[in-house]
Amino acid sequence: MTDSEPVVLLAIEEGIARVTLNRPEKRNALNDAVVSELKAALISVEKNDAVRVVVITGAGHDFCSGADLAALQKISTASVSENVADAQSLMELFLLIRRLRLPVVAAVRGKALAGGCGLATACDLVLAASSARFGYPEVKIGFVPAMVMAILRRNVSEKRAFEMLTLGAEIEAQEAERLGLVNKVFPDEHFAEQVDLYLRGFSKVSSSAVALSKNLLYQMDGLAFGDALEAGVDVNVIARMSEDCQEGIARFLKGGKKQTE
């Protein structure tokens, strides 16, 4: 890769937006440019009505190894205000993934570590190759995986989160699936085909219903049971009035009528 190449690639085909971290020689490590271009790519696909799902992958052997050496060196010499701005930029990326109307899927090969593990689990769904590994090794250098902790805690139990955050060990894809960090594990040799098959499932469902479901699911975080039900009432009514729902009901009723004739 040359300096002139983008560090994030975006390709759209058949309703799938493929976002690729493009620093294979650096194990797709995060830096200011990667975070900025990732946000730009996600914002651009949000405006494309033809896109049904976004998948984030890494070029080469690994998904993302976290911050690169240059970024770590910058952290060690930066002022408080510079470190705040840097951390907030990454926070904005995680929030953007949550707020995007589209489902965002991480397709993980190789290692997803530190901020890279946070990026993967910040996505709505995680698909992993059987040889993939996940972990938060920040404590080994005296750092705290602070923002990604909010994501991890929403995916696994308190004790499992504590274990991963404080021991800094890597776990295999199958263990990550068992803990709830990963949705599906596919064999390495069939990973690309299985991921594509999974993603194409979003072409068979209502995009407006998916968007409403995503928004409501995350909106319910922290709500009392009654408030969550009230939020559900609002979304229920919105869904009933949508064009997708009206057309879907009409198709369903038409099909049921034919079966009774």
C-alpha positions in Angstrom: 0.0 0.0 0.0 1.3 3.5 -0.9 0.7 6.7 1.0 -1.7 7.8 -1.7 -4.1 4.9 -1.2 -7.1 5.4 1.0 -7.0 3.7 4.4 -10.6 2.8 4.1 -12.2 1.4 1.0 -15.9 1.5 0.1 -17.7 -0.6 -2.5 -21.4 -1.0 -3.0 -23.0 -3.9 -4.8 -26.4 -5.5 -4.8 -27.5 -3.6 -1.7 -24.4 -4.4 0.3 -21.9 -1.6 1.3 -18.5 -3.2 1.9 -16.3 -1.1 4.1 -12.7 -2.4 4.2 -9.9 -1.2 6.6 -7.0 -0.9 4.2 -3.8 -1.0 6.2 -2.9 -4.6 5.9 0.8 -3.9 6.5 -0.2 -2.4 9.9 -2.7 -5.1 10.7 -5.4 -2.5 9.9 -4.5 -0.5 13.1 -6.6 2.5 14.0 -5.3 6.0 13.6 -6.9 9.4 13.0 -7.2 8.8 9.3 -8.8 5.4 9.6 -11.4 6.7 12.2 -12.2 9.8 10.0 -12.6 7.8 6.8 -14.7 5.1 8.5 -17.1 7.8 9.7 -17.2 9.4 6.3 -17.9 6.0 4.6 -20.8 5.3 7.1 -22.3 8.7 6.6 -22.2 8.3 2.8 -23.9 4.9 2.8 -26.6 6.1 5.2 -27.8 8.4 2.4 -28.0 5.6 -0.2 -31.5 4.1 -0.3 -30.2 1.2 -2.4 -28.0 -0.1 0.5 -29.6 -2.7 2.8 -26.7 -3.6 5.0 -23.1 -2.5 5.8 -20.2 -4.9 6.4 -16.9 -3.9 7.8 -13.9 -6.1 7.1 -10.1 -5.8 7.2 -7.7 -6.2 4.3 -5.1 -8.9 4.7 -4.9 -11.4 7.5 -6.4 -9.4 10.4 -9.5 -7.4 11.1 -8.0 -4.7 13.3 -5.2 -4.8 15.9 -6.2 -1.6 17.7 -4.2 1.6 17.8 -0.9 1.7 15.9 2.5 2.6 17.3 2.4 6.1 16.0 -1.1 6.6 17.6 0.2 5.2 20.9 3.2 7.5 20.8 0.9 10.5 20.1 -1.2 9.5 23.2 1.9 9.4 25.4 3.0 13.0 24.5 -0.4 14.7 23.9 -1.9 17.3 26.2 -5.2 16.7 28.1 -7.2 18.6 25.5 -5.6 16.7 22.6 -6.3 13.3 24.3 -9.9 14.4 24.9 -10.4 15.3 21.3 -8.8 12.0 20.1 -11.0 9.9 22.4 -14.1 11.8 21.4 -13.4 11.1 17.8 -13.5 7.4 18.4 -16.6 7.8 20.6 -18.3 9.5 17.7 -17.5 6.5 15.5 -19.1 4.1 18.0 -22.2 6.3 18.3 -22.5 6.6 14.6 -22.6 2.8 14.2 -25.4 2.7 16.8 -27.4 5.5 15.2 -27.1 4.4 11.6 -30.5 3.3 10.2 -28.7 0.4 8.5 -27.5 -2.8 10.1 -23.7 -2.8 10.5 -22.0 -6.2 10.4 -18.4 -6.9 11.4 -16.8 -9.7 9.4 -13.7 -10.7 11.4 -10.8 -12.7 10.1 -7.6 -13.0 12.2 -7.3 -10.7 15.2 -9.6 -8.1 16.5 -7.8 -6.6 19.5 -8.2 -3.5 21.8 -10.0 -0.8 19.8 -10.3 -3.3 16.9 -12.3 -5.6 19.2 -14.3 -2.6 20.3 -15.0 -1.7 16.7 -16.1 -5.2 15.9 -18.5 -5.5 18.9 -19.8 -1.9 18.4 -21.3 -3.3 15.2 -24.9 -4.7 15.3 -23.8 -8.1 14.3 -20.4 -10.0 14.4 -19.5 -12.8 12.0 -16.1 -14.5 12.7 -13.9 -17.0 10.9 -13.1 -20.0 13.0 -9.5 -18.9 13.5 -10.4 -15.3 14.6 -9.3 -14.1 18.0 -10.7 -11.3 20.2 -9.3 -9.5 23.2 -8.6 -6.3 25.1 -4.9 -6.3 25.9 -4.7 -2.6 27.0 -4.0 -3.4 30.6 -0.7 -4.9 29.6 0.6 -1.4 28.9 -1.2 0.4 31.7 -4.1 1.6 29.5 -7.8 1.3 30.2 -10.2 0.1 27.5 -12.6 2.7 28.7 -15.0 3.4 25.9 -15.1 -0.1 24.5 -16.1 -1.2 28.1 -19.5 0.3 27.5 -19.9 -1.9 24.4 -18.5 -5.1 26.0 -20.7 -4.7 29.1 -23.8 -4.7 26.9 -22.7 -7.9 25.2 -21.5 -10.2 28.0 -22.0 -10.7 31.8 -20.4 -8.4 34.3 -17.9 -11.1 35.5 -16.9 -12.1 31.9 -16.4 -8.4 31.1 -14.2 -8.0 34.2 -12.2 -11.0 33.2 -11.6 -9.8 29.6 -10.8 -6.2 30.6 -8.4 -7.0 33.5 -6.5 -10.1 32.3 -6.0 -8.9 28.7 -6.1 -12.4 27.3 -7.2 -13.3 23.8 -10.2 -15.6 23.3 -11.0 -17.8 20.3 -14.0 -17.2 18.0 -15.9 -20.2 19.4 -15.5 -18.8 23.0 -16.5 -15.3 21.8 -19.7 -16.8 20.3 -20.5 -18.6 23.5 -20.1 -15.4 25.5 -22.3 -13.4 23.2 -19.7 -11.3 21.4 -20.1 -13.1 18.1 -23.3 -14.1 16.3 -21.9 -16.8 13.9 -18.7 -18.6 13.4 -17.9 -19.9 9.9 -15.1 -22.2 8.8 -12.1 -20.2 7.4 -12.2 -21.9 4.0 -15.9 -20.9 3.5 -15.9 -17.6 5.4 -16.4 -15.2 2.4 -19.2 -17.2 0.9 -21.0 -17.7 4.2 -20.7 -14.0 5.1 -22.2 -13.1 1.7 -25.1 -15.5 2.2 -25.8 -14.1 5.6 -25.7 -10.5 4.4 -28.1 -11.3 1.5 -30.7 -12.1 4.2 -31.3 -8.4 4.6 -32.5 -8.2 1.0 -35.5 -10.3 2.0 -36.8 -8.2 4.8 -38.2 -4.7 5.1 -35.5 -2.0 5.4 -37.8 0.3 7.2 -38.8 -2.4 9.7 -35.1 -3.2 10.3 -34.3 0.5 10.9 -37.1 0.9 13.3 -36.2 -2.3 15.1 -32.5 -1.2 15.5 -33.5 2.2 16.8 -35.9 0.9 19.3 -33.6 -1.9 20.5 -30.9 0.5 21.5 -33.3 3.1 22.7 -34.5 0.6 25.3 -31.1 0.6 27.0 -31.6 1.9 30.5 -35.4 2.3 30.2 -37.7 1.0 32.9 -40.0 -1.8 31.7 -43.1 0.4 31.4 -41.1 3.1 29.5 -39.8 0.5 27.2 -43.3 -0.7 26.4 -44.4 2.9 25.8 -41.6 3.3 23.3 -42.7 0.1 21.7 -46.2 1.5 21.3 -44.9 4.5 19.4 -42.7 2.4 17.1 -45.6 -0.1 16.6 -47.8 2.7 15.3 -45.1 4.1 13.1 -44.5 0.7 11.6 -48.2 0.1 10.9 -48.4 3.3 8.9 -45.3 2.6 6.8 -45.5 1.8 3.1 -43.6 -1.5 3.7 -46.1 -2.7 6.3 -49.1 -1.7 4.2 -47.8 -3.5 1.2 -46.7 -6.5 3.3 -50.1 -6.9 4.9 -51.7 -6.7 1.4 -49.5 -9.4 0.1 -50.1 -11.6 3.1 -53.9 -11.2 2.9 -53.8 -11.9 -0.8 -51.8 -15.0 -0.3 -54.1 -16.2 2.5 -57.2 -15.6 0.3 -55.8 -17.7 -2.4 -55.1 -20.6 0.0 -58.8 -20.6 1.1 -60.2 -20.5 -2.4 
